[in-house]
Amino acid sequence: DADVTQTPRNRITKTGKRIMLECSQTKGHDRMYWYRQDPGLGLRLIYYSFDVKDINKGEISDGYSVSRQAQAKFSLSLESAIPNQTALYFCATSDLGLAGLETQYFGPGTRLLVL
Amino acid sequence: QKEVEQNSGPLSVPEGAIASLNCTYSDRGSQSFFWYRQYSGKSPELIMFIYSNGDKEDGRFTAQLNKASQYVSLLIRDSQPSDSATYLCADYGQNFVFGPGTRLSVLP
């Protein structure tokens, strides 16, 4: 079974709709992240959480919100979707593994299309 | 704000050649860097990290860091068609800051 799962894997929605992307992990990591990826722009950080009571904005948090329901679950919501939120969304978890450096593990991604 | 720059490519090399992927970063205080490989439509997967000046080797991969020039590179020896992917460079500080990636194509 995959260590980091994302649901749904693909989603088409309309402008103005509220949608939620979910992420679950079985790795036991405290740190979880949401990124979006757009062609030519790489991965950009939306929100991150270092534990259940800790939520932090990333580089591009406007138009998004998150919920850390448990250590294993981190959800991303688009309150009112707009077409420029069409992107590939990745959840990631991390631990302080290699030589004490944080190592990230990515989920399979959710492809979102906003019409 | 930190920035990481990479040539988007595509970088094309023949099978068996050395592929050289480059990355520059804006924060002179940055210490640690990661290289990820991402196949089309898939999630990034870690190749290796480097935090000391000089070279670090892992199998066919060598990462090079030059802090004075704010330059990180990844060399792939004996390139294979299966190495064809996008390679992401990331600057690790408080969080990861990713470059846009370089698309590598290894031609049989």
Backbone of each chain as ProteinMPNN parsed JSONL, in Angstrom:
{"seq_chain_A": "DADVTQTPRNRITKTGKRIMLECSQTKGHDRMYWYRQDPGLGLRLIYYSFDVKDINKGEISDGYSVSRQAQAKFSLSLESAIPNQTALYFCATSDLGLAGLETQYFGPGTRLLVL", "coords_chain_A": {"N_chain_A": [[0.839, -1.201, 0.0], [0.394, 2.288, -0.684], [2.363, 4.815, 0.907], [1.725, 7.497, 1.134], [-1.249, 8.839, 0.329], [-3.573, 10.293, -1.949], [-6.725, 11.764, -2.478], [-9.365, 13.13, -4.466], [-7.873, 11.509, -7.384], [-8.14, 12.71, -9.786], [-9.982, 15.592, -10.755], [-12.687, 17.437, -11.89], [-14.111, 20.574, -11.846], [-16.359, 23.366, -11.418], [-16.131, 26.921, -11.85], [-16.312, 28.782, -8.856], [-17.222, 26.762, -7.22], [-16.875, 24.885, -4.172], [-14.258, 22.834, -3.203], [-12.617, 19.908, -1.904], [-9.466, 18.536, -1.32], [-7.902, 15.577, -0.359], [-5.487, 14.155, 1.839], [-3.695, 11.419, 3.023], [-1.534, 9.665, 5.25], [0.631, 6.951, 6.074], [3.048, 6.907, 7.21], [3.715, 7.904, 9.613], [4.701, 10.417, 10.02], [5.183, 13.73, 11.308], [5.2, 16.12, 9.913], [3.518, 17.734, 7.279], [2.635, 18.702, 3.946], [1.281, 20.851, 1.389], [1.516, 21.275, -2.053], [1.401, 23.009, -5.193], [1.739, 22.354, -8.675], [2.69, 23.807, -11.626], [3.09, 23.98, -15.153], [6.394, 24.776, -16.051], [6.803, 26.237, -13.745], [7.496, 24.822, -11.553], [7.324, 23.32, -8.246], [5.236, 24.805, -5.898], [4.782, 26.037, -2.641], [1.876, 25.733, -0.72], [0.51, 25.393, 1.825], [1.632, 24.349, 5.062], [2.2, 21.99, 7.724], [3.379, 21.309, 10.904], [2.616, 19.855, 13.051], [-0.414, 18.554, 14.543], [-1.584, 20.773, 15.707], [-0.48, 22.887, 14.452], [-0.396, 25.106, 11.838], [0.671, 26.545, 8.843], [1.087, 29.231, 6.546], [2.11, 29.033, 3.16], [3.977, 29.951, 0.262], [1.957, 30.611, -1.589], [-0.781, 30.93, -0.524], [-3.234, 32.221, -0.755], [-6.697, 31.971, -1.428], [-6.908, 29.373, -0.714], [-7.455, 26.919, 1.878], [-6.683, 24.951, 4.781], [-6.917, 21.877, 6.668], [-5.919, 20.09, 9.456], [-6.658, 17.169, 10.403], [-5.833, 15.028, 11.85], [-2.81, 13.378, 12.867], [-2.256, 11.876, 10.648], [-3.722, 12.916, 8.541], [-4.371, 15.477, 6.185], [-5.99, 18.06, 4.813], [-6.824, 19.927, 1.899], [-8.557, 22.789, 0.935], [-10.403, 24.447, -1.576], [-12.021, 27.279, -1.473], [-13.664, 28.76, -3.187], [-13.51, 27.892, -6.199], [-11.37, 28.869, -8.909], [-10.486, 29.364, -12.39], [-7.641, 29.719, -12.642], [-6.633, 28.132, -10.687], [-6.378, 25.686, -11.659], [-4.348, 22.946, -11.802], [-1.674, 20.668, -10.915], [-1.76, 19.025, -7.925], [0.148, 18.321, -5.094], [0.563, 16.397, -2.187], [2.764, 16.14, 0.571], [4.857, 14.423, 2.909], [7.147, 14.552, 5.668], [10.222, 13.69, 7.327], [12.895, 13.908, 9.736], [15.295, 12.554, 8.434], [17.671, 11.561, 6.647], [20.869, 12.088, 7.621], [19.973, 13.879, 9.507], [18.67, 15.728, 8.023], [15.72, 17.141, 6.628], [13.565, 15.053, 4.883], [11.507, 14.697, 2.156], [8.487, 13.069, 1.169], [6.423, 12.297, -1.45], [2.936, 12.305, -2.329], [0.794, 10.744, -4.843], [-0.386, 12.734, -6.336], [-2.969, 15.081, -7.319], [-4.894, 15.828, -10.01], [-6.32, 18.738, -10.971], [-8.943, 20.383, -12.581], [-10.381, 23.399, -13.287], [-13.225, 24.722, -14.528]], "CA_chain_A": [[0.0, 0.0, 0.0], [1.145, 3.527, -0.755], [2.544, 5.461, 2.201], [1.04, 8.789, 1.071], [-2.327, 8.732, -0.65], [-4.347, 11.505, -2.21], [-8.013, 11.578, -3.133], [-9.367, 12.24, -5.624], [-6.7, 11.61, -8.235], [-8.514, 13.661, -10.824], [-11.225, 16.271, -10.414], [-13.119, 18.557, -12.721], [-15.115, 21.342, -11.143], [-16.728, 24.62, -12.07], [-15.792, 28.151, -11.146], [-17.179, 29.123, -7.745], [-17.508, 25.592, -6.387], [-15.938, 24.544, -3.1], [-13.807, 21.447, -3.291], [-11.624, 19.494, -0.917], [-8.511, 17.493, -1.686], [-7.514, 14.93, 0.89], [-4.193, 13.486, 1.891], [-3.505, 10.551, 4.175], [-0.212, 9.022, 5.258], [0.853, 5.882, 7.058], [4.475, 6.927, 7.519], [3.911, 8.355, 10.984], [5.402, 11.699, 10.032], [4.452, 14.87, 11.852], [5.163, 17.244, 8.976], [2.798, 17.519, 6.032], [2.718, 19.863, 3.051], [0.55, 20.899, 0.134], [2.148, 22.027, -3.131], [0.832, 22.919, -6.527], [2.741, 22.35, -9.73], [2.242, 24.324, -12.905], [4.157, 23.856, -16.164], [7.398, 25.835, -16.079], [6.921, 26.96, -12.47], [7.94, 23.958, -10.474], [6.446, 23.095, -7.098], [5.108, 25.965, -5.026], [4.216, 25.639, -1.363], [0.607, 26.379, -0.401], [0.401, 25.362, 3.276], [2.333, 23.245, 5.693], [1.812, 21.735, 9.108], [4.418, 20.553, 11.6], [1.885, 18.894, 13.855], [-1.86, 18.72, 14.447], [-1.991, 22.109, 16.159], [0.372, 23.866, 13.792], [-0.704, 25.323, 10.436], [1.424, 27.706, 8.371], [0.917, 29.587, 5.146], [3.266, 28.966, 2.298], [4.203, 31.024, -0.707], [0.784, 30.959, -2.395], [-1.917, 30.419, 0.234], [-4.494, 32.929, -1.049], [-7.685, 31.172, -2.139], [-6.855, 28.011, -0.184], [-7.42, 26.712, 3.323], [-6.323, 23.57, 5.106], [-7.336, 21.32, 7.942], [-5.114, 18.936, 9.877], [-7.645, 16.471, 11.225], [-5.105, 14.064, 12.672], [-1.427, 13.326, 12.401], [-2.181, 11.197, 9.361], [-4.623, 13.493, 7.541], [-4.181, 16.893, 5.929], [-6.878, 18.346, 3.692], [-6.715, 21.233, 1.252], [-9.84, 23.227, 0.384], [-10.536, 25.629, -2.405], [-13.32, 27.778, -1.015], [-14.424, 29.154, -4.377], [-12.503, 27.583, -7.218], [-11.243, 29.719, -10.095], [-9.722, 28.639, -13.416], [-6.171, 29.703, -12.501], [-6.26, 27.114, -9.715], [-6.136, 24.454, -12.403], [-2.949, 22.572, -11.585], [-1.413, 19.373, -10.294], [-1.547, 19.261, -6.499], [0.849, 17.254, -4.39], [0.748, 16.354, -0.745], [4.036, 15.527, 0.942], [5.169, 14.31, 4.329], [8.598, 14.549, 5.833], [10.83, 13.432, 8.62], [14.313, 14.269, 9.804], [15.909, 11.26, 8.208], [19.04, 11.473, 6.154], [21.852, 12.972, 8.251], [19.266, 14.929, 10.227], [18.016, 16.634, 7.094], [14.33, 16.824, 6.347], [13.381, 14.346, 3.619], [10.093, 14.726, 1.795], [7.919, 11.968, 0.413], [5.265, 12.871, -2.12], [1.819, 11.501, -2.768], [0.721, 10.571, -6.296], [-0.874, 13.946, -6.985], [-4.359, 15.254, -7.75], [-4.987, 16.737, -11.163], [-7.545, 19.522, -10.828], [-9.324, 21.263, -13.684], [-11.484, 24.301, -12.937], [-13.809, 25.256, -15.773]], "C_chain_A": [[0.874, 1.251, 0.0], [1.205, 4.171, 0.625], [1.804, 6.797, 2.274], [-0.009, 8.684, -0.036], [-3.077, 10.047, -0.767], [-5.647, 11.125, -2.899], [-8.683, 12.917, -3.342], [-8.075, 12.354, -6.413], [-6.929, 12.594, -9.377], [-9.844, 14.298, -10.443], [-11.476, 17.394, -11.403], [-14.217, 19.275, -11.964], [-15.377, 22.652, -11.877], [-16.323, 25.808, -11.213], [-16.822, 28.442, -10.065], [-17.502, 27.967, -6.808], [-16.452, 25.438, -5.297], [-15.547, 23.083, -3.26], [-12.746, 21.177, -2.239], [-10.76, 18.383, -1.5], [-7.974, 16.894, -0.394], [-6.185, 14.189, 0.751], [-4.121, 12.656, 3.171], [-2.139, 9.903, 4.088], [-0.121, 7.99, 6.372], [2.303, 5.846, 7.504], [4.739, 7.387, 8.956], [4.647, 9.673, 11.096], [4.532, 12.811, 10.613], [4.243, 15.966, 10.801], [4.444, 16.862, 7.695], [2.707, 18.827, 5.254], [1.717, 19.719, 1.904], [1.299, 21.813, -0.831], [1.222, 22.025, -4.342], [1.968, 23.008, -7.545], [2.096, 22.805, -11.021], [3.395, 24.209, -13.898], [5.098, 25.058, -16.124], [7.606, 26.575, -14.78], [7.363, 26.08, -11.324], [6.896, 23.8, -9.389], [6.425, 24.349, -6.235], [4.309, 25.575, -3.785], [2.955, 26.438, -1.057], [0.446, 26.513, 1.114], [1.259, 24.219, 3.786], [1.97, 23.17, 7.168], [2.886, 20.882, 9.753], [3.835, 19.606, 12.655], [0.413, 19.277, 13.824], [-2.297, 20.136, 14.815], [-1.231, 23.224, 15.453], [0.052, 23.93, 12.303], [0.006, 26.597, 10.003], [1.152, 27.958, 6.898], [2.234, 29.445, 4.399], [3.304, 30.149, 1.36], [2.927, 31.509, -1.371], [-0.51, 30.486, -1.733], [-3.258, 31.091, -0.105], [-5.432, 32.05, -1.874], [-7.757, 29.73, -1.673], [-6.994, 28.033, 1.334], [-7.104, 25.243, 3.559], [-6.89, 23.188, 6.456], [-6.459, 20.116, 8.245], [-5.965, 18.17, 10.896], [-6.995, 15.502, 12.213], [-3.675, 14.062, 12.159], [-1.365, 12.796, 10.975], [-2.966, 11.883, 8.252], [-4.477, 15.006, 7.444], [-4.966, 17.226, 4.669], [-6.685, 19.764, 3.186], [-8.066, 21.583, 0.644], [-9.663, 24.453, -0.498], [-11.935, 26.156, -2.145], [-14.234, 28.148, -2.181], [-13.47, 29.035, -5.563], [-12.551, 28.559, -8.39], [-10.342, 29.02, -11.106], [-8.203, 28.646, -13.213], [-5.706, 28.826, -11.342], [-6.177, 25.734, -10.369], [-4.652, 24.118, -12.33], [-2.899, 21.128, -11.114], [-1.042, 19.639, -8.842], [-0.892, 18.047, -5.853], [0.807, 17.478, -2.883], [2.105, 15.711, -0.479], [4.121, 15.42, 2.453], [6.683, 14.305, 4.461], [8.988, 14.146, 7.244], [12.275, 13.904, 8.58], [15.084, 12.973, 9.685], [17.379, 11.355, 7.908], [19.933, 12.522, 6.802], [21.178, 14.116, 8.991], [18.617, 15.941, 9.325], [16.595, 16.162, 6.831], [14.232, 16.188, 4.965], [11.903, 14.255, 3.324], [9.711, 13.527, 0.943], [6.585, 12.448, -0.149], [4.185, 11.835, -2.386], [1.76, 11.476, -4.283], [0.183, 11.784, -7.042], [-2.354, 13.894, -7.304], [-4.359, 16.257, -8.885], [-6.346, 17.426, -11.116], [-7.74, 20.426, -12.036], [-10.531, 22.08, -13.243], [-11.98, 24.975, -14.213], [-14.473, 26.613, -15.547]], "O_chain_A": [[1.949, 1.276, 0.601], [0.258, 4.098, 1.408], [1.315, 7.186, 3.335], [0.325, 8.463, -1.2], [-3.194, 10.807, 0.194], [-5.67, 10.274, -3.789], [-8.585, 13.781, -2.47], [-7.257, 13.227, -6.123], [-5.991, 13.228, -9.862], [-10.721, 13.641, -9.883], [-10.59, 18.192, -11.706], [-15.159, 18.641, -11.49], [-14.688, 22.988, -12.841], [-16.192, 25.696, -9.994], [-18.029, 28.367, -10.298], [-18.007, 28.188, -5.708], [-15.293, 25.811, -5.475], [-16.4, 22.212, -3.43], [-12.073, 22.087, -1.754], [-11.259, 17.425, -2.091], [-7.634, 17.614, 0.545], [-5.832, 13.679, -0.312], [-4.445, 13.135, 4.257], [-1.64, 9.624, 2.998], [-0.706, 8.136, 7.445], [2.744, 4.869, 8.108], [5.859, 7.271, 9.453], [5.163, 10.008, 12.162], [3.314, 12.829, 10.433], [3.221, 16.654, 10.809], [4.711, 15.818, 7.1], [2.702, 19.914, 5.833], [1.358, 18.611, 1.506], [1.664, 22.941, -0.502], [0.37, 21.149, -4.49], [2.998, 23.639, -7.311], [1.083, 22.256, -11.454], [4.558, 24.329, -13.511], [4.659, 26.207, -16.159], [8.474, 27.444, -14.692], [7.581, 26.575, -10.219], [5.723, 24.111, -9.593], [7.475, 24.888, -5.884], [3.298, 24.878, -3.87], [2.959, 27.667, -1.124], [0.266, 27.618, 1.627], [1.569, 23.268, 3.069], [1.505, 24.137, 7.771], [3.266, 19.844, 9.21], [4.501, 18.667, 13.091], [0.037, 20.231, 13.143], [-3.286, 20.635, 14.278], [-1.343, 24.389, 15.836], [0.206, 22.942, 11.586], [-0.044, 27.61, 10.7], [1.005, 27.026, 6.107], [3.313, 29.703, 4.934], [2.736, 31.206, 1.633], [2.812, 32.693, -1.689], [-1.258, 29.714, -2.332], [-4.312, 30.556, 0.24], [-5.03, 31.463, -2.879], [-8.568, 28.951, -2.173], [-6.691, 29.032, 1.987], [-7.238, 24.407, 2.666], [-7.283, 24.03, 7.263], [-6.278, 19.236, 7.404], [-5.98, 18.488, 12.085], [-7.549, 15.206, 13.271], [-3.371, 14.675, 11.136], [-0.519, 13.218, 10.187], [-2.876, 11.454, 7.102], [-4.46, 15.719, 8.447], [-4.649, 16.735, 3.585], [-6.417, 20.684, 3.959], [-8.656, 20.777, -0.076], [-8.884, 25.359, -0.201], [-12.922, 25.543, -2.555], [-15.434, 27.875, -2.153], [-12.725, 29.963, -5.878], [-13.619, 29.011, -8.804], [-9.524, 28.18, -10.732], [-7.537, 27.675, -13.573], [-4.513, 28.781, -11.043], [-5.932, 24.735, -9.693], [-3.806, 24.909, -12.745], [-3.922, 20.465, -10.939], [-0.111, 20.395, -8.564], [-1.32, 16.908, -6.042], [0.99, 18.59, -2.387], [2.538, 14.835, -1.228], [3.535, 16.22, 3.182], [7.406, 14.082, 3.49], [8.213, 14.245, 8.196], [12.803, 14.252, 7.524], [15.478, 12.368, 10.682], [18.224, 11.244, 8.795], [19.768, 13.717, 6.556], [21.743, 15.204, 9.096], [18.061, 16.926, 9.809], [16.304, 14.966, 6.814], [14.757, 16.726, 3.99], [11.128, 13.785, 4.158], [10.488, 13.041, 0.121], [5.729, 12.943, 0.586], [4.464, 10.662, -2.633], [2.58, 12.112, -4.945], [0.29, 11.849, -8.267], [-2.925, 12.826, -7.528], [-3.888, 17.386, -8.742], [-7.388, 16.777, -11.208], [-6.827, 21.137, -12.457], [-11.568, 21.53, -12.873], [-11.243, 25.7, -14.88], [-15.011, 27.201, -16.485]]}, "seq_chain_B": "QKEVEQNSGPLSVPEGAIASLNCTYSDRGSQSFFWYRQYSGKSPELIMFIYSNGDKEDGRFTAQLNKASQYVSLLIRDSQPSDSATYLCADYGQNFVFGPGTRLSVLP", "coords_chain_B": {"N_chain_B": [[12.798, 36.866, -1.117], [13.563, 33.478, -1.511], [15.034, 32.06, -4.443], [15.243, 29.579, -6.949], [16.878, 28.574, -9.771], [16.644, 26.917, -12.893], [17.59, 25.602, -16.041], [15.084, 25.012, -18.336], [15.226, 23.169, -20.363], [14.422, 21.046, -23.24], [17.132, 18.901, -22.276], [19.114, 17.039, -24.229], [20.748, 13.974, -24.465], [22.937, 11.405, -25.694], [22.48, 7.867, -25.237], [24.447, 6.39, -22.716], [26.136, 8.518, -22.391], [27.348, 11.32, -20.378], [25.129, 13.135, -18.45], [24.57, 16.46, -17.594], [23.206, 18.443, -15.212], [22.087, 21.564, -14.143], [21.839, 24.09, -11.562], [21.046, 27.142, -10.044], [21.077, 29.264, -7.149], [19.522, 31.742, -5.043], [19.916, 32.55, -2.396], [22.522, 33.306, -0.427], [23.077, 32.264, 2.015], [22.116, 29.691, 2.031], [22.236, 26.193, 2.742], [21.732, 23.484, 2.233], [20.852, 21.115, -0.274], [18.622, 19.457, -2.485], [18.068, 16.897, -4.875], [15.518, 15.918, -7.025], [13.796, 13.493, -8.98], [11.388, 13.439, -11.523], [9.083, 11.664, -13.195], [7.035, 11.917, -16.105], [3.811, 12.912, -15.297], [3.946, 11.744, -12.826], [4.826, 11.603, -9.293], [7.371, 13.571, -7.592], [10.507, 12.053, -6.833], [13.024, 11.346, -4.479], [16.437, 11.757, -5.28], [19.062, 12.413, -4.363], [20.857, 14.258, -1.799], [22.793, 17.167, -0.902], [25.085, 18.886, 1.165], [27.54, 19.861, 1.679], [30.349, 21.649, 0.433], [31.737, 20.686, -2.704], [31.909, 17.373, -4.078], [29.473, 14.742, -4.184], [28.881, 11.366, -4.341], [26.676, 8.867, -5.594], [26.154, 5.895, -6.669], [25.418, 6.014, -10.061], [25.051, 8.68, -9.986], [26.215, 11.973, -9.323], [26.385, 14.633, -7.173], [27.15, 18.074, -7.094], [28.337, 20.812, -5.276], [28.829, 24.242, -5.086], [29.323, 26.674, -3.08], [30.365, 29.237, -3.11], [29.898, 30.148, -5.671], [27.229, 29.795, -5.743], [25.893, 27.524, -6.804], [24.642, 24.479, -7.957], [24.957, 21.16, -9.081], [23.991, 18.236, -10.947], [25.291, 15.25, -11.966], [24.847, 12.668, -14.247], [26.044, 9.643, -14.886], [26.773, 7.352, -17.6], [24.234, 7.506, -18.953], [20.854, 6.427, -19.261], [17.989, 5.483, -21.246], [15.874, 5.26, -19.438], [16.411, 7.21, -17.633], [15.284, 9.456, -18.562], [13.47, 12.178, -17.758], [12.068, 14.776, -15.666], [14.146, 16.845, -13.775], [14.338, 18.076, -10.597], [15.615, 20.67, -8.681], [16.132, 21.538, -5.299], [16.193, 23.945, -2.759], [16.9, 23.743, 0.569], [15.773, 25.18, 3.425], [14.134, 26.825, 5.802], [11.913, 25.8, 4.67], [11.288, 23.786, 1.731], [12.4, 25.067, -1.327], [11.672, 24.937, -4.605], [13.178, 24.569, -7.813], [12.173, 25.169, -11.271], [12.676, 22.907, -12.71], [14.48, 20.7, -14.932], [14.107, 19.259, -18.034], [15.132, 16.148, -19.056], [16.252, 14.249, -21.768], [17.142, 11.133, -22.804], [18.624, 9.685, -25.442], [18.193, 6.709, -27.282]], "CA_chain_B": [[12.303, 35.498, -1.253], [14.524, 32.592, -2.16], [14.728, 31.588, -5.782], [16.088, 28.53, -7.497], [16.724, 28.631, -11.218], [17.124, 25.805, -13.69], [17.259, 25.654, -17.454], [13.947, 24.096, -18.487], [15.535, 22.132, -21.331], [14.988, 19.748, -22.882], [18.518, 18.553, -22.461], [19.162, 15.74, -24.902], [22.06, 13.323, -24.483], [22.849, 10.028, -26.2], [22.628, 6.793, -24.254], [25.82, 6.125, -22.33], [26.858, 9.768, -22.15], [27.151, 11.975, -19.08], [24.17, 14.247, -18.452], [24.924, 17.461, -16.589], [22.05, 19.279, -14.906], [22.589, 22.673, -13.34], [20.885, 24.812, -10.731], [21.616, 28.243, -9.275], [20.174, 29.677, -6.082], [19.678, 33.165, -4.745], [20.238, 32.815, -0.995], [23.915, 32.966, -0.15], [23.133, 31.523, 3.269], [21.573, 28.338, 1.897], [23.22, 25.181, 3.135], [21.422, 22.111, 1.826], [20.145, 21.038, -1.549], [18.109, 18.147, -2.827], [17.694, 16.637, -6.266], [14.412, 15.001, -7.212], [13.463, 13.093, -10.338], [9.947, 13.346, -11.702], [8.631, 11.163, -14.478], [5.839, 12.611, -16.579], [2.569, 12.491, -14.668], [4.205, 11.076, -11.549], [5.277, 12.479, -8.216], [8.826, 13.645, -7.454], [11.154, 11.07, -5.96], [14.333, 11.833, -4.075], [17.642, 11.104, -5.793], [20.117, 12.605, -3.386], [20.996, 15.587, -1.243], [24.171, 17.578, -0.664], [25.157, 20.069, 2.023], [28.931, 20.291, 1.808], [31.017, 22.002, -0.819], [32.428, 19.579, -3.333], [31.153, 16.347, -4.777], [28.932, 13.605, -3.448], [28.552, 10.359, -5.342], [25.771, 7.782, -5.207], [25.942, 5.114, -7.884], [25.694, 6.751, -11.299], [24.76, 10.097, -9.755], [27.13, 12.799, -8.545], [25.946, 15.999, -6.93], [28.253, 18.994, -6.858], [27.896, 22.067, -4.673], [29.813, 25.311, -5.021], [28.622, 27.729, -2.352], [30.885, 30.555, -3.51], [29.231, 30.507, -6.926], [25.805, 29.533, -5.546], [25.69, 26.65, -7.948], [24.52, 23.053, -7.639], [24.784, 20.395, -10.299], [23.804, 16.795, -10.847], [25.835, 14.53, -13.104], [24.372, 11.297, -14.389], [26.97, 8.904, -15.753], [26.192, 6.227, -18.333], [22.804, 7.815, -19.02], [19.984, 5.421, -19.852], [16.669, 6.033, -21.62], [15.02, 5.306, -18.242], [16.715, 8.44, -16.888], [14.517, 10.546, -19.177], [12.538, 12.675, -16.743], [12.367, 16.142, -15.246], [14.941, 16.847, -12.561], [14.048, 19.246, -9.776], [16.583, 21.071, -7.662], [15.431, 22.194, -4.203], [16.972, 24.599, -1.706], [16.248, 23.437, 1.842], [16.048, 26.052, 4.553], [12.966, 26.616, 6.658], [11.114, 24.904, 3.848], [11.894, 23.494, 0.447], [12.092, 25.951, -2.452], [12.004, 24.145, -5.767], [13.329, 25.162, -9.127], [11.152, 24.734, -12.218], [13.02, 21.602, -13.26], [15.086, 20.528, -16.25], [13.667, 18.017, -18.678], [16.233, 15.397, -19.659], [15.868, 13.203, -22.71], [18.271, 10.282, -23.154], [18.271, 9.096, -26.733], [18.797, 5.37, -27.49]], "C_chain_B": [[13.338, 34.663, -2.014], [14.059, 32.221, -3.546], [15.733, 30.529, -6.174], [15.824, 28.502, -8.99], [17.34, 27.398, -11.877], [16.754, 26.062, -15.145], [16.174, 24.6, -17.711], [14.209, 22.959, -19.47], [14.56, 22.147, -22.495], [16.484, 19.657, -23.155], [18.542, 17.148, -23.052], [20.585, 15.205, -24.906], [21.902, 11.923, -25.053], [23.032, 9.024, -25.065], [24.106, 6.517, -23.996], [26.64, 7.362, -22.028], [26.632, 10.262, -20.718], [26.166, 13.128, -19.261], [24.522, 15.182, -17.302], [23.767, 18.429, -16.413], [22.48, 20.329, -13.892], [21.475, 23.447, -12.651], [21.634, 25.953, -10.053], [20.599, 28.705, -8.251], [20.526, 31.068, -5.61], [20.183, 33.446, -3.328], [21.649, 32.35, -0.658], [24.055, 32.15, 1.137], [22.611, 30.097, 3.183], [22.65, 27.289, 2.089], [22.996, 23.825, 2.473], [20.567, 22.101, 0.568], [19.776, 19.599, -1.864], [17.863, 18.08, -4.329], [16.592, 15.584, -6.28], [14.266, 14.689, -8.696], [11.955, 12.944, -10.423], [9.654, 12.87, -13.116], [7.305, 11.834, -14.826], [4.572, 12.052, -15.93], [2.721, 11.82, -13.324], [4.669, 12.076, -10.503], [6.8, 12.508, -8.143], [9.348, 12.563, -6.517], [12.59, 11.518, -5.718], [15.448, 11.028, -4.732], [18.747, 11.203, -4.76], [20.109, 14.032, -2.869], [22.487, 15.887, -1.071], [24.162, 18.813, 0.218], [26.586, 20.53, 2.259], [29.469, 20.674, 0.448], [31.747, 20.79, -1.391], [31.462, 18.605, -3.964], [30.629, 15.3, -3.808], [28.43, 12.599, -4.471], [27.617, 9.312, -4.758], [25.448, 7.015, -6.475], [26.329, 5.9, -9.117], [25.514, 8.252, -11.14], [25.854, 10.766, -8.92], [26.534, 14.182, -8.402], [27.164, 16.852, -6.612], [27.682, 20.297, -6.301], [29.056, 23.034, -4.613], [29.12, 26.512, -4.378], [29.106, 29.119, -2.751], [30.189, 31.054, -4.765], [27.726, 30.303, -6.859], [25.266, 28.655, -6.668], [25.662, 25.205, -7.471], [24.356, 22.312, -8.96], [24.567, 18.926, -9.973], [24.352, 16.181, -12.128], [25.283, 13.111, -13.096], [25.288, 10.603, -15.386], [26.242, 7.762, -16.428], [24.661, 6.38, -18.427], [22.036, 6.728, -19.767], [18.656, 6.07, -20.266], [15.724, 6.141, -20.419], [15.319, 6.52, -17.351], [15.957, 9.641, -17.456], [13.396, 10.952, -18.234], [12.834, 14.165, -16.542], [13.07, 16.089, -13.9], [14.763, 18.182, -11.839], [15.149, 19.455, -8.75], [15.814, 21.795, -6.562], [16.425, 22.726, -3.179], [16.233, 24.345, -0.392], [16.718, 24.394, 2.916], [14.959, 25.837, 5.575], [11.991, 25.663, 5.976], [11.876, 24.615, 2.56], [11.441, 24.542, -0.57], [12.598, 25.245, -3.7], [12.259, 25.02, -6.981], [12.28, 24.602, -10.066], [11.442, 23.382, -12.852], [13.643, 21.68, -14.646], [14.637, 19.193, -16.82], [14.848, 17.384, -19.402], [15.669, 14.327, -20.573], [17.127, 12.434, -23.1], [17.882, 9.477, -24.377], [18.959, 7.757, -26.93], [19.754, 5.379, -28.681]], "O_chain_B": [[13.9, 35.097, -3.019], [12.864, 32.083, -3.805], [16.902, 30.57, -5.79], [14.675, 28.417, -9.422], [18.398, 26.911, -11.477], [15.723, 26.668, -15.435], [16.335, 23.436, -17.344], [13.537, 21.928, -19.442], [13.917, 23.17, -22.728], [17.016, 20.235, -24.102], [18.052, 16.195, -22.446], [21.517, 15.903, -25.305], [20.841, 11.315, -24.91], [23.671, 9.322, -24.056], [24.908, 6.424, -24.925], [27.73, 7.261, -21.464], [25.841, 9.7, -19.961], [26.353, 13.988, -20.121], [24.746, 14.739, -16.176], [23.393, 19.145, -17.342], [23.152, 20.022, -12.908], [20.328, 23.457, -13.098], [22.736, 25.754, -9.542], [19.394, 28.556, -8.456], [21.661, 31.524, -5.749], [20.814, 34.476, -3.092], [21.929, 31.152, -0.611], [25.038, 31.432, 1.319], [22.66, 29.366, 4.173], [23.797, 27.452, 1.672], [23.951, 23.103, 2.185], [19.693, 22.945, 0.371], [20.51, 18.66, -1.554], [17.5, 19.071, -4.963], [16.697, 14.528, -5.657], [14.573, 15.517, -9.553], [11.32, 12.397, -9.522], [9.931, 13.561, -14.097], [6.557, 12.261, -13.947], [4.302, 10.853, -16.011], [1.736, 11.372, -12.738], [4.879, 13.252, -10.8], [7.455, 11.565, -8.586], [8.7, 12.211, -5.531], [13.273, 12.0, -6.621], [15.422, 9.797, -4.747], [19.302, 10.19, -4.334], [19.443, 14.905, -3.425], [23.326, 14.986, -1.092], [23.322, 19.695, 0.04], [26.807, 21.505, 2.978], [29.09, 20.092, -0.568], [32.301, 19.976, -0.652], [30.344, 18.962, -4.335], [31.234, 15.008, -2.776], [27.648, 12.939, -5.359], [27.739, 8.919, -3.598], [24.588, 7.417, -7.258], [27.45, 6.399, -9.209], [25.796, 9.013, -12.066], [26.348, 10.199, -7.945], [26.213, 14.831, -9.397], [28.094, 16.403, -5.942], [26.678, 20.812, -6.792], [30.141, 22.688, -4.145], [28.419, 27.269, -5.049], [28.331, 30.075, -2.729], [29.922, 32.248, -4.902], [27.018, 30.606, -7.82], [24.319, 29.008, -7.372], [26.515, 24.761, -6.702], [23.677, 22.801, -9.863], [24.905, 18.444, -8.892], [23.937, 16.538, -13.231], [25.26, 12.444, -12.062], [25.306, 10.933, -16.572], [25.238, 7.258, -15.924], [23.909, 5.492, -18.028], [22.507, 6.186, -20.767], [18.253, 7.085, -19.699], [14.865, 7.022, -20.389], [14.563, 6.816, -16.426], [15.996, 10.727, -16.878], [12.489, 10.168, -17.95], [13.732, 14.727, -17.169], [12.642, 15.375, -12.993], [15.004, 19.254, -12.394], [15.553, 18.528, -8.047], [14.925, 22.592, -6.863], [17.371, 22.041, -2.79], [15.061, 24.698, -0.263], [17.895, 24.424, 3.274], [14.872, 24.759, 6.163], [11.339, 24.839, 6.618], [12.968, 25.138, 2.336], [10.256, 24.862, -0.663], [13.793, 24.985, -3.841], [11.639, 26.07, -7.154], [11.568, 23.664, -9.71], [10.56, 22.776, -13.462], [13.371, 22.597, -15.422], [14.764, 18.146, -16.185], [15.481, 18.011, -20.252], [14.743, 13.599, -20.215], [18.064, 13.006, -23.657], [16.935, 8.691, -24.351], [20.175, 7.66, -26.768], [20.348, 4.35, -29.003]]}, "name": "protein", "num_of_chains": 2, "seq": "DADVTQTPRNRITKTGKRIMLECSQTKGHDRMYWYRQDPGLGLRLIYYSFDVKDINKGEISDGYSVSRQAQAKFSLSLESAIPNQTALYFCATSDLGLAGLETQYFGPGTRLLVLQKEVEQNSGPLSVPEGAIASLNCTYSDRGSQSFFWYRQYSGKSPELIMFIYSNGDKEDGRFTAQLNKASQYVSLLIRDSQPSDSATYLCADYGQNFVFGPGTRLSVLP"}
